[in-house]
Amino acid sequence: QIEERKYLATIRAEETEEEAKAATVNKEIRDVTNTQITESVLEIDECQASPVEASTGDATRL
């Protein structure tokens, strides 16, 4: 019975370690995804702002 408990404890520890690794990978994926979304939004904002900034700049120079 002691051997069985040791075995089960080892299995549980391995499962816990695998769950922790999976959680870390999921967090890293979310972080990368959020970064990509943020960068895409900033690029869109820059593209949309460019004509306005250009026309504002022209108006300022006049």
TIRO-2110 file (N, C-alpha, C; in Angstrom, 1 decimal):
// TIRO-2110
0.8, -1.2, 0.0, N, 1, A
0.0, 0.0, 0.0, CA, 1, A
0.9, 1.3, 0.0, C, 1, A
2.0, 1.2, 0.7, N, 2, A
2.9, 2.4, 0.7, CA, 2, A
3.4, 2.6, -0.7, C, 2, A
3.8, 1.6, -1.4, N, 3, A
4.3, 1.7, -2.8, CA, 3, A
3.2, 2.4, -3.7, C, 3, A
2.0, 1.9, -3.5, N, 4, A
0.9, 2.5, -4.3, CA, 4, A
0.7, 4.0, -4.0, C, 4, A
0.8, 4.4, -2.8, N, 5, A
0.7, 5.8, -2.4, CA, 5, A
1.8, 6.6, -3.0, C, 5, A
3.0, 6.1, -3.0, N, 6, A
4.1, 6.8, -3.6, CA, 6, A
3.9, 6.9, -5.1, C, 6, A
3.5, 5.9, -5.7, N, 7, A
3.2, 5.9, -7.2, CA, 7, A
2.1, 6.9, -7.5, C, 7, A
1.0, 6.9, -6.7, N, 8, A
0.0, 7.9, -7.0, CA, 8, A
0.4, 9.3, -6.7, C, 8, A
1.3, 9.5, -5.7, N, 9, A
1.8, 10.8, -5.4, CA, 9, A
2.7, 11.3, -6.6, C, 9, A
3.5, 10.4, -7.1, N, 10, A
4.3, 10.7, -8.2, CA, 10, A
3.5, 11.1, -9.5, C, 10, A
2.5, 10.4, -9.7, N, 11, A
1.6, 10.6, -10.9, CA, 11, A
0.9, 12.0, -10.7, C, 11, A
0.4, 12.3, -9.5, N, 12, A
-0.2, 13.6, -9.2, CA, 12, A
0.8, 14.7, -9.4, C, 12, A
2.0, 14.5, -8.9, N, 13, A
3.0, 15.6, -9.1, CA, 13, A
3.3, 15.8, -10.5, C, 13, A
3.4, 14.8, -11.3, N, 14, A
3.7, 14.9, -12.8, CA, 14, A
2.5, 15.6, -13.4, C, 14, A
1.3, 15.3, -13.1, N, 15, A
0.1, 15.9, -13.6, CA, 15, A
0.1, 17.4, -13.3, C, 15, A
0.4, 17.7, -12.0, N, 16, A
0.5, 19.1, -11.6, CA, 16, A
1.5, 19.9, -12.4, C, 16, A
2.7, 19.3, -12.6, N, 17, A
3.7, 19.9, -13.4, CA, 17, A
3.3, 20.2, -14.8, C, 17, A
2.6, 19.2, -15.4, N, 18, A
2.1, 19.3, -16.8, CA, 18, A
1.1, 20.4, -16.9, C, 18, A
0.2, 20.5, -15.9, N, 19, A
-0.8, 21.6, -15.8, CA, 19, A
-0.1, 22.9, -15.7, C, 19, A
0.9, 23.0, -14.9, N, 20, A
1.6, 24.3, -14.8, CA, 20, A
2.3, 24.7, -16.1, C, 20, A
2.9, 23.7, -16.8, N, 21, A
3.5, 24.0, -18.0, CA, 21, A
2.4, 24.5, -19.0, C, 21, A
1.3, 23.8, -19.1, N, 22, A
0.2, 24.2, -20.0, CA, 22, A
-0.3, 25.6, -19.7, C, 22, A
-0.4, 25.9, -18.4, N, 23, A
-0.9, 27.3, -18.0, CA, 23, A
0.1, 28.3, -18.5, C, 23, A
1.4, 28.0, -18.3, N, 24, A
2.5, 29.0, -18.7, CA, 24, A
2.4, 29.2, -20.3, C, 24, A
2.3, 28.1, -21.0, N, 25, A
2.2, 28.2, -22.5, CA, 25, A
1.0, 29.0, -22.9, C, 25, A
-0.2, 28.8, -22.2, N, 26, A
-1.4, 29.5, -22.5, CA, 26, A
-1.2, 31.0, -22.3, C, 26, A
-0.6, 31.3, -21.1, N, 27, A
-0.3, 32.7, -20.8, CA, 27, A
0.6, 33.4, -21.9, C, 27, A
1.6, 32.6, -22.3, N, 28, A
2.5, 33.2, -23.3, CA, 28, A
1.8, 33.4, -24.6, C, 28, A
0.9, 32.5, -25.0, N, 29, A
0.1, 32.6, -26.2, CA, 29, A
-0.8, 33.9, -26.1, C, 29, A
-1.4, 34.0, -24.9, N, 30, A
-2.3, 35.2, -24.7, CA, 30, A
-1.5, 36.5, -24.8, C, 30, A
-0.3, 36.5, -24.2, N, 31, A
0.6, 37.7, -24.2, CA, 31, A
1.0, 38.0, -25.7, C, 31, A
1.4, 37.0, -26.4, N, 32, A
1.8, 37.3, -27.8, CA, 32, A
0.6, 37.8, -28.6, C, 32, A
-0.6, 37.1, -28.4, N, 33, A
-1.8, 37.5, -29.2, CA, 33, A
-2.1, 39.0, -28.8, C, 33, A
-2.1, 39.3, -27.5, N, 34, A
-2.5, 40.7, -27.1, CA, 34, A
-1.5, 41.7, -27.7, C, 34, A
-0.2, 41.3, -27.7, N, 35, A
0.8, 42.2, -28.3, CA, 35, A
0.6, 42.4, -29.8, C, 35, A
0.2, 41.3, -30.5, N, 36, A
0.0, 41.4, -31.9, CA, 36, A
-1.3, 42.3, -32.2, C, 36, A
-2.3, 42.1, -31.4, N, 37, A
-3.5, 42.9, -31.5, CA, 37, A
-3.2, 44.4, -31.3, C, 37, A
-2.4, 44.7, -30.2, N, 38, A
-2.1, 46.1, -29.9, CA, 38, A
-1.3, 46.7, -31.1, C, 38, A
-0.3, 45.9, -31.6, N, 39, A
0.5, 46.4, -32.7, CA, 39, A
-0.4, 46.7, -33.9, C, 39, A
-1.3, 45.8, -34.2, N, 40, A
-2.2, 46.0, -35.3, CA, 40, A
-3.1, 47.2, -35.2, C, 40, A
-3.6, 47.4, -34.0, N, 41, A
-4.4, 48.6, -33.7, CA, 41, A
-3.6, 49.9, -33.9, C, 41, A
-2.4, 49.9, -33.4, N, 42, A
-1.5, 51.0, -33.5, CA, 42, A
-1.2, 51.3, -35.0, C, 42, A
-1.0, 50.3, -35.8, N, 43, A
-0.7, 50.4, -37.2, CA, 43, A
-2.0, 51.0, -37.9, C, 43, A
-3.1, 50.5, -37.5, N, 44, A
-4.4, 51.0, -38.1, CA, 44, A
-4.6, 52.5, -37.7, C, 44, A
-4.3, 52.8, -36.5, N, 45, A
-4.4, 54.2, -36.0, CA, 45, A
-3.5, 55.1, -36.8, C, 45, A
-2.3, 54.6, -37.0, N, 46, A
-1.3, 55.4, -37.7, CA, 46, A
-1.7, 55.7, -39.2, C, 46, A
-2.2, 54.6, -39.8, N, 47, A
-2.7, 54.7, -41.2, CA, 47, A
-3.9, 55.7, -41.3, C, 47, A
-4.8, 55.6, -40.3, N, 48, A
-5.9, 56.5, -40.4, CA, 48, A
-5.5, 57.9, -40.0, C, 48, A
-4.5, 58.1, -39.2, N, 49, A
-4.1, 59.5, -38.7, CA, 49, A
-3.3, 60.2, -39.8, C, 49, A
-2.6, 59.4, -40.6, N, 50, A
-1.6, 60.0, -41.5, CA, 50, A
-2.3, 61.1, -42.4, C, 50, A
-3.4, 60.8, -43.1, N, 51, A
-3.9, 61.9, -44.0, CA, 51, A
-4.3, 63.1, -43.2, C, 51, A
-4.9, 62.9, -42.0, N, 52, A
-5.3, 64.1, -41.1, CA, 52, A
-4.1, 64.9, -40.7, C, 52, A
-3.0, 64.2, -40.3, N, 53, A
-1.8, 64.8, -39.9, CA, 53, A
-1.2, 65.6, -41.1, C, 53, A
-1.2, 65.0, -42.2, N, 54, A
-0.6, 65.6, -43.4, CA, 54, A
-1.4, 66.9, -43.8, C, 54, A
-2.7, 66.8, -43.7, N, 55, A
-3.5, 68.0, -44.1, CA, 55, A
-3.4, 69.0, -43.0, C, 55, A
-3.3, 68.6, -41.8, N, 56, A
-3.2, 69.6, -40.7, CA, 56, A
-1.8, 70.3, -40.8, C, 56, A
-0.8, 69.5, -41.1, N, 57, A
0.5, 70.0, -41.3, CA, 57, A
0.6, 71.0, -42.4, C, 57, A
-0.1, 70.7, -43.5, N, 58, A
-0.2, 71.6, -44.7, CA, 58, A
-0.9, 72.9, -44.3, C, 58, A
-2.0, 72.8, -43.5, N, 59, A
-2.7, 74.0, -43.1, CA, 59, A
-1.9, 74.8, -42.2, C, 59, A
-1.1, 74.2, -41.3, N, 60, A
-0.3, 74.9, -40.4, CA, 60, A
0.8, 75.7, -41.1, C, 60, A
1.3, 75.1, -42.2, N, 61, A
2.4, 75.8, -42.9, CA, 61, A
1.8, 77.0, -43.7, C, 61, A
0.6, 77.0, -44.1, N, 62, A
0.0, 78.1, -44.9, CA, 62, A
-0.3, 79.2, -44.0, C, 62, A
END
